[in-house]
Amino acid sequence: MTATLPDLILEPLVRNALMEDLGAYGDITTRTVIPSGTRYTARLQAREAGTVSGLQIAALAFRLVDPALSVIARRTDGDAIAPGDLLMEIEGPAASILSAERVALNFAGRLSGIATQTRAFVAETAGTNARITCTRKTTPGLRIVQKMAVLHGGGFNHRLSLSDAILIKDNHIAAAGGIRPVLRAVKAQASHMVRTEIEVDRLDQLAEVLDEGGADAVLLDNMDTPTLREAVAMNAGRLVLEASGNMRLERIAEVAATGVDYISAGALTHSARTLDLGLDF
């Protein structure tokens, strides 16, 4: 799946990363040892198999350092890649390429790791209607690009922020006095344009939600597989069901087989390993 955003949205993130790396005085190593006017063509390549993400951002890093650089993408975010695959070529002043190299690789490697992890989770849902979705367990300041990487891996996005939807968690229920009071508050106050999901961790709570109404989706939190099957049967297709909590890769296939609509996993973004990519002259 290809997911792109306007460079205008991504630029502040990349610019901040470049400023962090360049510091107050720029790349003194490159400035000291690379003769002025030296030009090179660099090749961004995969060193292991996976799903690539972050090429749009890597290209933006090079262009922000030096608009004169020629950046040619040879693969597209969301593509499956193998060791040795050429992902991008960057031609122009060697000093500019070297100054942007680490930021470009940091973004592309990290986001490709998330896309690759997501692709592995999605593969476990084969033959079912379950969809893999991420959570808000993202690196502060990088949520938008990490959620893009989930899309590149074939997953789906949960809410981007607290303002996207109403998600009533256990602490909301405790503070508000129970399931019925929170759902009645939603029915009385929420806009018709806002969807509502409520978390339950027991079947009697699910029964209460189904009886009261007012929710569009139910988050089934930390339920074992037999309980998830019972929840699907109780729901009988009335509400969207999301299984969450303790969703390890090795468990996804059996959870997907229960009939839930979504499986959310924080591991997609908080535990993915960086994919090995390299930039070589």
TORKOL-4160 file (C-alpha; in steps of 0.2 Angstrom, whole numbers, padded with zeros to 4 digits, m for minus):
281
<pt num="1" X="0000" Y="0000" Z="0000"/>
<pt num="2" X="0007" Y="0017" Z="m0005"/>
<pt num="3" X="0004" Y="0031" Z="0008"/>
<pt num="4" X="0011" Y="0048" Z="0006"/>
<pt num="5" X="0009" Y="0065" Z="0014"/>
<pt num="6" X="0013" Y="0082" Z="0007"/>
<pt num="7" X="0031" Y="0086" Z="0010"/>
<pt num="8" X="0025" Y="0102" Z="0019"/>
<pt num="9" X="0018" Y="0091" Z="0033"/>
<pt num="10" X="0034" Y="0080" Z="0034"/>
<pt num="11" X="0046" Y="0094" Z="0032"/>
<pt num="12" X="0046" Y="0101" Z="0051"/>
<pt num="13" X="0050" Y="0083" Z="0057"/>
<pt num="14" X="0065" Y="0081" Z="0045"/>
<pt num="15" X="0071" Y="0099" Z="0047"/>
<pt num="16" X="0072" Y="0096" Z="0066"/>
<pt num="17" X="0081" Y="0080" Z="0064"/>
<pt num="18" X="0094" Y="0088" Z="0053"/>
<pt num="19" X="0096" Y="0103" Z="0065"/>
<pt num="20" X="0099" Y="0090" Z="0079"/>
<pt num="21" X="0112" Y="0081" Z="0069"/>
<pt num="22" X="0121" Y="0097" Z="0061"/>
<pt num="23" X="0122" Y="0106" Z="0077"/>
<pt num="24" X="0127" Y="0124" Z="0078"/>
<pt num="25" X="0142" Y="0123" Z="0066"/>
<pt num="26" X="0137" Y="0110" Z="0053"/>
<pt num="27" X="0146" Y="0095" Z="0048"/>
<pt num="28" X="0164" Y="0099" Z="0052"/>
<pt num="29" X="0171" Y="0082" Z="0047"/>
<pt num="30" X="0165" Y="0084" Z="0029"/>
<pt num="31" X="0169" Y="0102" Z="0028"/>
<pt num="32" X="0187" Y="0098" Z="0033"/>
<pt num="33" X="0191" Y="0083" Z="0023"/>
<pt num="34" X="0180" Y="0084" Z="0007"/>
<pt num="35" X="0187" Y="0095" Z="m0007"/>
<pt num="36" X="0176" Y="0109" Z="m0013"/>
<pt num="37" X="0167" Y="0104" Z="m0029"/>
<pt num="38" X="0168" Y="0085" Z="m0026"/>
<pt num="39" X="0153" Y="0076" Z="m0033"/>
<pt num="40" X="0147" Y="0058" Z="m0031"/>
<pt num="41" X="0133" Y="0047" Z="m0034"/>
<pt num="42" X="0127" Y="0038" Z="m0019"/>
<pt num="43" X="0116" Y="0022" Z="m0018"/>
<pt num="44" X="0104" Y="0018" Z="m0005"/>
<pt num="45" X="0102" Y="m0001" Z="m0004"/>
<pt num="46" X="0094" Y="m0014" Z="0006"/>
<pt num="47" X="0105" Y="m0025" Z="0016"/>
<pt num="48" X="0091" Y="m0037" Z="0022"/>
<pt num="49" X="0074" Y="m0042" Z="0016"/>
<pt num="50" X="0058" Y="m0033" Z="0022"/>
<pt num="51" X="0046" Y="m0019" Z="0017"/>
<pt num="52" X="0053" Y="m0002" Z="0014"/>
<pt num="53" X="0046" Y="0014" Z="0021"/>
<pt num="54" X="0053" Y="0031" Z="0024"/>
<pt num="55" X="0060" Y="0034" Z="0006"/>
<pt num="56" X="0049" Y="0050" Z="0004"/>
<pt num="57" X="0057" Y="0056" Z="0020"/>
<pt num="58" X="0074" Y="0051" Z="0016"/>
<pt num="59" X="0073" Y="0060" Z="m0001"/>
<pt num="60" X="0066" Y="0076" Z="0008"/>
<pt num="61" X="0081" Y="0075" Z="0020"/>
<pt num="62" X="0093" Y="0076" Z="0005"/>
<pt num="63" X="0084" Y="0090" Z="m0003"/>
<pt num="64" X="0083" Y="0100" Z="0013"/>
<pt num="65" X="0102" Y="0100" Z="0015"/>
<pt num="66" X="0105" Y="0104" Z="m0003"/>
<pt num="67" X="0091" Y="0107" Z="m0016"/>
<pt num="68" X="0104" Y="0105" Z="m0030"/>
<pt num="69" X="0105" Y="0086" Z="m0026"/>
<pt num="70" X="0097" Y="0075" Z="m0039"/>
<pt num="71" X="0087" Y="0061" Z="m0029"/>
<pt num="72" X="0079" Y="0047" Z="m0039"/>
<pt num="73" X="0069" Y="0034" Z="m0030"/>
<pt num="74" X="0071" Y="0016" Z="m0038"/>
<pt num="75" X="0058" Y="0008" Z="m0026"/>
<pt num="76" X="0042" Y="0015" Z="m0018"/>
<pt num="77" X="0037" Y="0015" Z="0000"/>
<pt num="78" X="0027" Y="m0001" Z="0003"/>
<pt num="79" X="0038" Y="m0012" Z="m0008"/>
<pt num="80" X="0045" Y="m0029" Z="m0003"/>
<pt num="81" X="0064" Y="m0028" Z="m0004"/>
<pt num="82" X="0078" Y="m0040" Z="m0004"/>
<pt num="83" X="0096" Y="m0039" Z="0001"/>
<pt num="84" X="0106" Y="m0029" Z="m0013"/>
<pt num="85" X="0090" Y="m0020" Z="m0020"/>
<pt num="86" X="0093" Y="m0002" Z="m0025"/>
<pt num="87" X="0081" Y="0009" Z="m0017"/>
<pt num="88" X="0087" Y="0027" Z="m0021"/>
<pt num="89" X="0101" Y="0036" Z="m0030"/>
<pt num="90" X="0108" Y="0053" Z="m0025"/>
<pt num="91" X="0119" Y="0063" Z="m0036"/>
<pt num="92" X="0128" Y="0079" Z="m0033"/>
<pt num="93" X="0140" Y="0087" Z="m0021"/>
<pt num="94" X="0148" Y="0074" Z="m0010"/>
<pt num="95" X="0148" Y="0085" Z="0006"/>
<pt num="96" X="0129" Y="0088" Z="0005"/>
<pt num="97" X="0126" Y="0069" Z="0003"/>
<pt num="98" X="0137" Y="0065" Z="0018"/>
<pt num="99" X="0128" Y="0079" Z="0029"/>
<pt num="100" X="0111" Y="0071" Z="0026"/>
<pt num="101" X="0116" Y="0053" Z="0026"/>
<pt num="102" X="0113" Y="0049" Z="0044"/>
<pt num="103" X="0096" Y="0057" Z="0046"/>
<pt num="104" X="0090" Y="0049" Z="0030"/>
<pt num="105" X="0096" Y="0032" Z="0035"/>
<pt num="106" X="0088" Y="0034" Z="0053"/>
<pt num="107" X="0071" Y="0038" Z="0046"/>
<pt num="108" X="0071" Y="0025" Z="0032"/>
<pt num="109" X="0079" Y="0011" Z="0043"/>
<pt num="110" X="0067" Y="0014" Z="0057"/>
<pt num="111" X="0051" Y="0016" Z="0047"/>
<pt num="112" X="0056" Y="0001" Z="0036"/>
<pt num="113" X="0057" Y="m0009" Z="0052"/>
<pt num="114" X="0039" Y="m0004" Z="0057"/>
<pt num="115" X="0033" Y="m0008" Z="0040"/>
<pt num="116" X="0041" Y="m0025" Z="0040"/>
<pt num="117" X="0035" Y="m0029" Z="0057"/>
<pt num="118" X="0017" Y="m0024" Z="0052"/>
<pt num="119" X="0018" Y="m0035" Z="0036"/>
<pt num="120" X="0023" Y="m0050" Z="0047"/>
<pt num="121" X="0007" Y="m0047" Z="0058"/>
<pt num="122" X="m0004" Y="m0045" Z="0043"/>
<pt num="123" X="0002" Y="m0061" Z="0035"/>
<pt num="124" X="m0004" Y="m0070" Z="0051"/>
<pt num="125" X="m0022" Y="m0064" Z="0047"/>
<pt num="126" X="m0023" Y="m0073" Z="0030"/>
<pt num="127" X="m0039" Y="m0082" Z="0026"/>
<pt num="128" X="m0049" Y="m0071" Z="0039"/>
<pt num="129" X="m0057" Y="m0054" Z="0038"/>
<pt num="130" X="m0047" Y="m0047" Z="0053"/>
<pt num="131" X="m0036" Y="m0031" Z="0050"/>
<pt num="132" X="m0021" Y="m0026" Z="0059"/>
<pt num="133" X="m0020" Y="m0009" Z="0067"/>
<pt num="134" X="m0008" Y="0001" Z="0077"/>
<pt num="135" X="m0010" Y="0011" Z="0093"/>
<pt num="136" X="m0004" Y="0028" Z="0100"/>
<pt num="137" X="0012" Y="0019" Z="0107"/>
<pt num="138" X="0023" Y="0029" Z="0096"/>
<pt num="139" X="0039" Y="0039" Z="0098"/>
<pt num="140" X="0034" Y="0056" Z="0104"/>
<pt num="141" X="0035" Y="0068" Z="0089"/>
<pt num="142" X="0036" Y="0055" Z="0076"/>
<pt num="143" X="0018" Y="0047" Z="0076"/>
<pt num="144" X="0013" Y="0053" Z="0059"/>
<pt num="145" X="0027" Y="0045" Z="0050"/>
<pt num="146" X="0027" Y="0029" Z="0061"/>
<pt num="147" X="0008" Y="0027" Z="0057"/>
<pt num="148" X="0012" Y="0030" Z="0038"/>
<pt num="149" X="0025" Y="0015" Z="0040"/>
<pt num="150" X="0011" Y="0004" Z="0047"/>
<pt num="151" X="0001" Y="0008" Z="0031"/>
<pt num="152" X="0016" Y="0004" Z="0020"/>
<pt num="153" X="0016" Y="m0013" Z="0029"/>
<pt num="154" X="m0002" Y="m0017" Z="0025"/>
<pt num="155" X="m0009" Y="m0012" Z="0042"/>
<pt num="156" X="m0022" Y="0001" Z="0047"/>
<pt num="157" X="m0022" Y="0016" Z="0058"/>
<pt num="158" X="m0031" Y="0018" Z="0074"/>
<pt num="159" X="m0034" Y="0036" Z="0080"/>
<pt num="160" X="m0020" Y="0048" Z="0077"/>
<pt num="161" X="m0023" Y="0058" Z="0093"/>
<pt num="162" X="m0035" Y="0060" Z="0107"/>
<pt num="163" X="m0046" Y="0072" Z="0096"/>
<pt num="164" X="m0050" Y="0059" Z="0082"/>
<pt num="165" X="m0063" Y="0049" Z="0091"/>
<pt num="166" X="m0070" Y="0044" Z="0108"/>
<pt num="167" X="m0061" Y="0029" Z="0116"/>
<pt num="168" X="m0068" Y="0026" Z="0133"/>
<pt num="169" X="m0055" Y="0016" Z="0143"/>
<pt num="170" X="m0056" Y="0007" Z="0160"/>
<pt num="171" X="m0050" Y="0023" Z="0169"/>
<pt num="172" X="m0064" Y="0033" Z="0161"/>
<pt num="173" X="m0077" Y="0020" Z="0166"/>
<pt num="174" X="m0070" Y="0020" Z="0184"/>
<pt num="175" X="m0070" Y="0039" Z="0185"/>
<pt num="176" X="m0087" Y="0042" Z="0177"/>
<pt num="177" X="m0096" Y="0029" Z="0188"/>
<pt num="178" X="m0098" Y="0014" Z="0176"/>
<pt num="179" X="m0102" Y="0009" Z="0158"/>
<pt num="180" X="m0120" Y="0015" Z="0157"/>
<pt num="181" X="m0116" Y="0033" Z="0163"/>
<pt num="182" X="m0101" Y="0035" Z="0151"/>
<pt num="183" X="m0112" Y="0028" Z="0136"/>
<pt num="184" X="m0127" Y="0039" Z="0141"/>
<pt num="185" X="m0115" Y="0054" Z="0142"/>
<pt num="186" X="m0109" Y="0050" Z="0124"/>
<pt num="187" X="m0127" Y="0049" Z="0118"/>
<pt num="188" X="m0131" Y="0066" Z="0126"/>
<pt num="189" X="m0116" Y="0076" Z="0121"/>
<pt num="190" X="m0105" Y="0068" Z="0107"/>
<pt num="191" X="m0106" Y="0075" Z="0089"/>
<pt num="192" X="m0114" Y="0064" Z="0076"/>
<pt num="193" X="m0098" Y="0065" Z="0066"/>
<pt num="194" X="m0088" Y="0057" Z="0080"/>
<pt num="195" X="m0087" Y="0038" Z="0082"/>
<pt num="196" X="m0086" Y="0030" Z="0099"/>
<pt num="197" X="m0076" Y="0014" Z="0105"/>
<pt num="198" X="m0077" Y="0007" Z="0123"/>
<pt num="199" X="m0065" Y="m0005" Z="0132"/>
<pt num="200" X="m0071" Y="m0020" Z="0141"/>
<pt num="201" X="m0062" Y="m0034" Z="0149"/>
<pt num="202" X="m0076" Y="m0046" Z="0154"/>
<pt num="203" X="m0091" Y="m0053" Z="0144"/>
<pt num="204" X="m0103" Y="m0046" Z="0157"/>
<pt num="205" X="m0097" Y="m0028" Z="0152"/>
<pt num="206" X="m0099" Y="m0032" Z="0134"/>
<pt num="207" X="m0117" Y="m0038" Z="0137"/>
<pt num="208" X="m0120" Y="m0021" Z="0146"/>
<pt num="209" X="m0113" Y="m0011" Z="0131"/>
<pt num="210" X="m0124" Y="m0021" Z="0119"/>
<pt num="211" X="m0139" Y="m0018" Z="0130"/>
<pt num="212" X="m0136" Y="0001" Z="0133"/>
<pt num="213" X="m0131" Y="0006" Z="0115"/>
<pt num="214" X="m0121" Y="0021" Z="0111"/>
<pt num="215" X="m0105" Y="0013" Z="0105"/>
<pt num="216" X="m0099" Y="0010" Z="0087"/>
<pt num="217" X="m0085" Y="m0002" Z="0092"/>
<pt num="218" X="m0079" Y="m0012" Z="0107"/>
<pt num="219" X="m0061" Y="m0015" Z="0112"/>
<pt num="220" X="m0059" Y="m0032" Z="0120"/>
<pt num="221" X="m0045" Y="m0030" Z="0131"/>
<pt num="222" X="m0033" Y="m0044" Z="0137"/>
<pt num="223" X="m0045" Y="m0058" Z="0133"/>
<pt num="224" X="m0040" Y="m0076" Z="0130"/>
<pt num="225" X="m0044" Y="m0084" Z="0114"/>
<pt num="226" X="m0059" Y="m0094" Z="0120"/>
<pt num="227" X="m0067" Y="m0078" Z="0128"/>
<pt num="228" X="m0064" Y="m0068" Z="0112"/>
<pt num="229" X="m0074" Y="m0082" Z="0102"/>
<pt num="230" X="m0088" Y="m0080" Z="0115"/>
<pt num="231" X="m0088" Y="m0061" Z="0113"/>
<pt num="232" X="m0089" Y="m0063" Z="0094"/>
<pt num="233" X="m0104" Y="m0074" Z="0096"/>
<pt num="234" X="m0112" Y="m0062" Z="0109"/>
<pt num="235" X="m0110" Y="m0047" Z="0097"/>
<pt num="236" X="m0117" Y="m0056" Z="0082"/>
<pt num="237" X="m0111" Y="m0043" Z="0070"/>
<pt num="238" X="m0119" Y="m0028" Z="0079"/>
<pt num="239" X="m0103" Y="m0018" Z="0083"/>
<pt num="240" X="m0085" Y="m0018" Z="0077"/>
<pt num="241" X="m0074" Y="m0028" Z="0088"/>
<pt num="242" X="m0056" Y="m0025" Z="0091"/>
<pt num="243" X="m0045" Y="m0037" Z="0101"/>
<pt num="244" X="m0031" Y="m0029" Z="0110"/>
<pt num="245" X="m0018" Y="m0032" Z="0124"/>
<pt num="246" X="m0005" Y="m0046" Z="0123"/>
<pt num="247" X="m0005" Y="m0047" Z="0104"/>
<pt num="248" X="0011" Y="m0055" Z="0100"/>
<pt num="249" X="0015" Y="m0061" Z="0083"/>
<pt num="250" X="0014" Y="m0079" Z="0087"/>
<pt num="251" X="m0004" Y="m0077" Z="0093"/>
<pt num="252" X="m0011" Y="m0067" Z="0079"/>
<pt num="253" X="m0017" Y="m0081" Z="0068"/>
<pt num="254" X="m0028" Y="m0089" Z="0082"/>
<pt num="255" X="m0035" Y="m0072" Z="0087"/>
<pt num="256" X="m0039" Y="m0068" Z="0069"/>
<pt num="257" X="m0048" Y="m0084" Z="0068"/>
<pt num="258" X="m0060" Y="m0079" Z="0082"/>
<pt num="259" X="m0069" Y="m0067" Z="0070"/>
<pt num="260" X="m0064" Y="m0051" Z="0077"/>
<pt num="261" X="m0063" Y="m0036" Z="0065"/>
<pt num="262" X="m0047" Y="m0028" Z="0071"/>
<pt num="263" X="m0032" Y="m0033" Z="0081"/>
<pt num="264" X="m0022" Y="m0019" Z="0088"/>
<pt num="265" X="m0004" Y="m0021" Z="0093"/>
<pt num="266" X="0008" Y="m0008" Z="0101"/>
<pt num="267" X="0022" Y="m0019" Z="0096"/>
<pt num="268" X="0021" Y="m0013" Z="0078"/>
<pt num="269" X="0028" Y="0004" Z="0082"/>
<pt num="270" X="0036" Y="0002" Z="0099"/>
<pt num="271" X="0046" Y="m0014" Z="0097"/>
<pt num="272" X="0050" Y="m0015" Z="0078"/>
<pt num="273" X="0068" Y="m0018" Z="0074"/>
<pt num="274" X="0077" Y="m0006" Z="0063"/>
<pt num="275" X="0079" Y="m0013" Z="0045"/>
<pt num="276" X="0097" Y="m0013" Z="0039"/>
<pt num="277" X="0099" Y="m0001" Z="0025"/>
<pt num="278" X="0115" Y="0006" Z="0019"/>
<pt num="279" X="0121" Y="0021" Z="0009"/>
<pt num="280" X="0137" Y="0018" Z="m0001"/>
<pt num="281" X="0147" Y="0029" Z="m0013"/>
